[in-house]
Amino acid sequence: MSALRQKTPWQIALGELGALREQEPMSRHTTLAVGGPARWFFRPTDRQALLTAVSLCPPDLSILPLGRGSNMLIPDGGLDSLVVDLSDLNELTFDGYNVRAGAGVRMSRFARLCAEHGLSGCEFLATVPGSIGGGVMMNAGAFAQQLSDTLVTVEVLMRSGEVREMKAVELGMSYRHSQLPEQSIVLVAEFVLHPDHPDHVRERMRTMRRRRSATQPLTLPNCGSVFKNPPGDHAARLIEAAGLKGLAIGGARISEQHANFIVNEGEASSADIVALIGRIRREVKERFDIELEPEVRMLGEWL
């Protein structure tokens, strides 16, 4: 039997600052339920633990912040990175019309508690999977609204260990995009909302949820919309018009309910999903001369 490999000082330190695991299957942490193992997977106990951990990590080790894993695709071969689970950064505070939310706050919870406080402007987040940190990074949106409509500032942890406060206008936010500094981690986001009766806010949220449930395949693992909508059109319409609705490769299928969703029917691999994405892009380009841009983030190395 070979001797146990000795832990390095930074591994020991991170183990004291939270839960550190090696070769953690990312299929357990993404809403598509696919993805190979992360070299390291770390869940800090709190904000200070995260700050300390980042300052201790080797500079050549890439860091990937993780919320719910709702908009990412991990290779079957995994990631040679430190994946940081931000679930415990879930503080949420209200001060008049201002709301501060930790990166790990679920967007659906954020919307629900805003409604309880009689604050309107983020009802659409009740229908968006994922957490606030990822929502800032992707400028999450639905129903012709987006997070940048109400975001005012963010606190960002730089790879150097510095915490920087940035105004929303500094982030270059556009449709499903923001220009956060490379290898940075959103810690806290602050929003300014406007008052409304809680019952009115809740009713708008219920209407949005009903529309989502009626049109999207929410009972199967998926990553939300796979492609961004091109200007003046909808990706789902183009995919359906190309005759691709229902097409399957391996265990992945283009949803019969919504053509801009790819679902995992149980045994899908990341390779199956990437193959479907490639097929969709080729067919839509050939038929309509439109380049569909993926909304899902493809992380790591792909052959």
C-alpha positions in Angstrom: 0.0 0.0 0.0 1.4 3.4 -1.0 2.0 6.0 1.7 -0.6 8.7 2.0 0.3 11.9 0.2 1.3 14.6 2.7 -0.9 17.7 2.7 0.6 21.0 1.8 0.3 23.9 4.2 -2.3 25.7 2.1 -4.4 22.5 2.0 -4.3 22.2 5.8 -5.2 25.9 6.1 -8.2 25.7 3.8 -9.4 22.6 5.6 -9.5 24.7 8.8 -11.4 27.5 7.0 -14.1 25.4 5.6 -14.7 22.1 3.8 -12.0 21.1 1.3 -12.5 18.1 -0.9 -10.3 16.7 -3.7 -11.7 15.3 -7.0 -15.2 16.4 -6.3 -17.7 15.4 -9.1 -19.2 18.6 -10.5 -22.2 16.7 -11.7 -23.4 17.0 -8.1 -23.2 20.8 -8.3 -24.6 21.8 -11.7 -28.2 22.0 -12.7 -27.5 20.0 -15.8 -26.1 17.2 -13.6 -23.1 16.7 -15.8 -19.4 17.4 -15.4 -16.2 15.7 -14.3 -14.3 16.3 -11.0 -12.9 19.5 -9.8 -9.3 19.2 -8.7 -10.3 21.0 -5.5 -13.7 21.9 -4.1 -13.9 24.4 -1.2 -16.8 25.7 0.8 -15.7 28.5 3.2 -17.5 28.9 6.5 -18.0 32.7 6.0 -16.7 35.8 4.2 -13.5 36.1 6.3 -12.7 32.5 5.7 -13.0 33.0 1.9 -10.8 36.1 2.0 -8.1 34.2 4.0 -8.3 31.2 1.7 -7.9 33.2 -1.5 -4.8 34.9 -0.1 -3.3 31.5 0.8 -3.9 29.8 -2.6 -1.0 29.2 -4.9 -1.0 32.0 -7.6 -1.0 29.5 -10.4 -4.2 27.8 -9.2 -7.3 29.2 -11.0 -10.4 29.8 -8.9 -13.9 29.3 -10.0 -16.8 30.7 -7.9 -19.8 28.6 -7.7 -23.4 29.4 -6.9 -26.0 26.9 -7.9 -24.2 25.9 -11.1 -27.2 26.9 -13.2 -25.4 28.4 -16.2 -22.3 26.4 -16.6 -21.0 23.4 -18.5 -18.1 21.5 -17.1 -16.1 19.0 -19.3 -16.4 15.3 -18.6 -12.7 15.4 -17.8 -13.2 17.9 -15.0 -11.5 21.1 -14.0 -7.9 21.7 -12.8 -9.1 24.5 -10.5 -10.2 25.4 -7.1 -14.0 25.6 -7.2 -15.4 27.8 -4.4 -18.9 27.1 -3.2 -20.3 30.4 -2.0 -23.5 29.0 -0.5 -22.7 30.2 3.0 -22.3 33.8 1.9 -26.0 34.2 2.2 -26.6 37.3 4.3 -29.5 39.6 3.2 -30.1 43.0 4.7 -32.8 45.7 4.1 -32.4 49.4 4.7 -35.3 51.3 3.3 -35.3 50.8 -0.4 -31.7 49.5 -0.4 -31.1 45.7 -0.3 -27.6 44.1 0.2 -27.3 40.4 -0.7 -24.4 38.1 -0.3 -23.2 36.2 -3.4 -24.7 32.9 -2.2 -28.3 34.2 -1.7 -30.6 32.3 -4.1 -32.3 34.7 -6.5 -35.7 33.1 -5.8 -35.2 33.8 -2.1 -34.1 37.3 -2.8 -37.3 38.0 -4.8 -39.5 36.4 -2.1 -38.1 38.5 0.8 -38.2 41.7 -1.3 -41.9 41.0 -1.8 -42.4 40.5 2.0 -40.7 43.9 2.5 -43.0 45.6 -0.1 -40.1 46.2 -2.6 -40.6 45.9 -6.3 -38.1 45.7 -9.2 -36.8 42.2 -8.9 -39.9 40.0 -9.3 -38.4 38.3 -12.3 -35.7 36.8 -10.2 -38.3 34.5 -8.7 -38.1 32.5 -11.9 -34.3 32.6 -12.4 -32.3 29.7 -11.0 -29.0 30.4 -9.4 -27.6 32.9 -6.9 -26.8 36.6 -6.7 -23.1 36.3 -7.4 -23.7 34.4 -10.7 -26.6 36.7 -11.5 -24.3 39.7 -11.3 -21.7 38.0 -13.5 -24.2 37.0 -16.2 -26.5 40.1 -15.7 -29.4 37.6 -15.2 -32.7 38.5 -16.7 -36.2 37.5 -17.7 -39.4 39.1 -18.8 -37.6 42.0 -20.5 -35.9 42.9 -17.2 -32.3 42.3 -16.0 -30.4 42.6 -12.8 -28.5 45.7 -14.0 -31.8 47.6 -13.9 -31.6 47.8 -10.1 -28.0 47.0 -9.2 -26.0 49.9 -7.8 -22.7 48.5 -6.3 -20.9 45.3 -5.8 -18.1 44.2 -3.5 -15.6 42.1 -5.4 -12.7 39.9 -4.1 -9.7 40.2 -6.4 -7.4 37.3 -7.0 -4.7 39.4 -5.1 -6.9 39.2 -2.0 -8.0 42.9 -2.2 -11.7 43.7 -1.7 -12.8 46.3 -4.1 -16.2 48.2 -4.2 -17.3 48.8 -7.8 -20.3 50.8 -9.1 -22.6 49.0 -11.4 -21.7 51.4 -14.2 -18.1 50.2 -14.0 -19.1 46.6 -14.8 -20.0 47.3 -18.5 -23.2 45.3 -18.0 -25.1 44.3 -21.2 -27.4 41.5 -22.3 -26.3 38.4 -20.2 -22.9 39.9 -19.7 -20.8 41.9 -17.3 -17.1 42.8 -17.3 -16.0 41.7 -13.8 -12.2 41.6 -13.3 -10.7 38.3 -14.3 -10.6 35.7 -11.5 -12.6 37.9 -9.2 -15.4 36.8 -6.9 -18.5 38.8 -6.2 -19.0 39.0 -2.4 -22.0 41.3 -2.0 -24.4 43.1 -4.3 -26.5 46.2 -3.4 -29.8 47.1 -5.1 -32.1 50.0 -5.0 -35.8 49.0 -5.4 -39.1 50.9 -5.2 -42.0 50.4 -2.8 -45.2 48.6 -3.7 -47.8 46.6 -1.8 -46.5 43.1 -1.0 -49.7 41.5 -2.5 -49.1 43.3 -5.8 -45.5 42.2 -5.9 -46.4 38.6 -5.1 -49.1 38.5 -7.7 -46.6 39.6 -10.4 -44.2 36.9 -9.2 -46.9 34.2 -9.4 -47.8 35.3 -12.9 -44.2 35.0 -14.0 -43.8 31.6 -12.4 -47.0 30.3 -14.1 -45.7 31.5 -17.5 -42.3 29.8 -16.9 -43.9 26.5 -15.7 -46.2 26.4 -18.8 -43.4 27.0 -21.3 -40.2 25.5 -19.9 -39.1 21.9 -19.1 -38.4 22.6 -15.4 -38.8 18.9 -14.3 -35.6 17.7 -16.0 -32.0 18.8 -15.4 -31.2 21.8 -17.6 -29.1 25.0 -17.6 -31.8 27.5 -18.5 -31.6 29.1 -21.9 -28.7 27.7 -23.9 -28.3 30.6 -26.3 -28.7 34.3 -26.2 -31.5 35.7 -28.2 -30.1 37.4 -31.4 -31.2 41.0 -32.0 -34.8 41.2 -33.0 -35.4 37.4 -32.8 -35.6 34.5 -30.4 -33.2 31.6 -30.3 -36.0 29.1 -29.6 -37.9 30.2 -32.7 -34.8 29.7 -34.9 -34.0 26.3 -33.5 -37.6 25.1 -33.9 -37.7 26.6 -37.5 -34.6 24.6 -38.3 -36.5 21.4 -37.4 -34.3 20.6 -34.4 -36.9 20.5 -31.6 -36.7 17.1 -29.9 -33.3 16.1 -31.4 -31.3 13.9 -29.1 -27.6 13.0 -28.9 -26.8 10.4 -26.3 -28.7 11.3 -23.1 -29.2 15.0 -24.0 -32.2 16.3 -25.9 -33.4 19.6 -27.3 -36.6 20.1 -25.3 -39.9 19.5 -27.0 -41.4 22.1 -24.7 -38.9 24.9 -25.3 -36.3 24.7 -28.1 -33.8 26.9 -26.4 -33.5 24.3 -23.6 -31.3 21.2 -23.6 -32.3 18.7 -21.0 -30.5 15.8 -19.5 -32.7 12.7 -19.7 -30.7 10.8 -17.2 -27.4 9.6 -18.7 -26.2 12.6 -20.6 -22.5 13.6 -20.7 -21.1 17.0 -21.2 -19.9 15.8 -24.6 -23.5 15.0 -25.6 -24.6 18.5 -24.7 -21.7 20.2 -26.5 -22.5 18.1 -29.6 -26.1 19.3 -29.5 -24.9 22.9 -29.1 -22.6 22.5 -32.1 -25.3 20.9 -34.2 -27.8 23.8 -33.4 -25.2 26.5 -34.3 -24.4 24.9 -37.6 -28.0 24.3 -38.7 -29.2 27.8 -37.7 -26.2 29.3 -39.5 -26.7 27.3 -42.6 -30.5 28.0 -42.8 -30.7 31.6 -41.5 -27.2 32.9 -41.7 -27.4 33.8 -38.0 -24.6 32.9 -35.5 -26.2 31.9 -32.2 -24.1 32.8 -29.2 -24.2 30.5 -26.3 -25.5 31.9 -23.0 -24.3 28.8 -21.0 -20.6 29.2 -19.9 -18.3 26.4 -21.2 -15.6 26.2 -18.6 -12.3 24.4 -18.6 -10.6 22.7 -21.5 -12.6 21.1 -24.4 -11.1 18.9 -27.0 
